[in-house]
């Protein structure tokens, strides 16, 4: 499991509310990818770790956040069917 320093990194959970409430990520700001454009200004200006359900959510949210000037340093995909 990836160790994240919560003092220097903000965890942003971009999964849909239906998924994120079942698998809670402690200390995370929950903003589903569909609402990022409306609520991105609520994310503190730190480094960001993205929690996404799948690679598509991860890619869309990271591209959006980087366009807005955020430093996305890492990510977690929760529904990965990886080997």
C-alpha positions in Angstrom: 0.0 0.0 0.0 1.2 3.5 -0.8 2.2 5.7 2.1 0.9 9.2 1.7 2.0 12.1 3.9 -1.2 13.9 4.7 0.6 17.1 5.8 2.0 17.7 2.3 -0.5 15.9 0.1 -4.2 16.3 -0.3 -6.2 13.1 -1.2 -8.9 13.8 -3.7 -11.4 11.0 -4.2 -13.0 11.4 -7.7 -15.1 8.3 -7.5 -18.9 8.5 -7.7 -20.6 9.0 -4.3 -22.2 5.5 -4.7 -18.7 3.9 -4.7 -16.9 6.2 -2.3 -19.3 5.8 0.6 -18.9 2.0 0.4 -15.1 2.1 0.5 -14.2 5.3 2.5 -10.8 6.8 2.0 -9.8 8.5 5.3 -8.8 12.2 5.1 -10.0 12.5 1.5 -11.9 15.3 -0.2 -14.7 13.7 -2.2 -15.4 15.4 -5.5 -16.7 13.0 -8.2 -15.1 13.6 -11.6 -18.4 15.0 -12.9 -18.2 17.8 -10.3 -14.5 18.7 -10.6 -15.2 21.7 -12.7 -17.6 23.1 -10.2 -15.7 22.4 -7.0 -12.0 22.2 -7.8 -11.4 25.5 -6.1 -12.2 23.8 -2.7 -9.0 21.7 -3.1 -6.1 23.1 -1.0 -3.0 24.1 -3.1 -0.9 21.2 -2.1 0.4 18.1 -3.9 -2.5 15.8 -4.8 -3.1 12.1 -4.7 -6.1 11.0 -6.8 -8.3 8.0 -5.9 -10.3 6.8 -8.9 -12.4 3.8 -9.7 -11.0 3.1 -13.1 -8.3 4.3 -15.5 -10.7 6.6 -17.4 -11.7 8.5 -14.2 -8.0 8.7 -13.3 -7.0 10.1 -16.7 -9.8 12.7 -16.9 -9.3 14.0 -13.4 -5.5 14.2 -13.5 -5.6 16.1 -16.8 -8.2 18.5 -15.5 -6.4 19.1 -12.2 -3.0 19.7 -14.0 -4.7 22.2 -16.4 -5.9 24.1 -13.3 -2.3 24.2 -11.9 -2.4 21.4 -9.3 0.6 19.1 -8.8 -0.8 15.6 -9.1 1.9 13.3 -7.6 0.3 9.9 -7.4 -3.0 8.0 -7.8 -4.8 4.9 -6.7 -7.3 2.9 -8.9 -9.7 1.0 -6.6 -11.5 -1.3 -9.2 -8.3 -2.4 -11.0 -8.5 -5.9 -12.4 -4.6 -6.0 -12.5 -2.6 -9.1 -12.0 
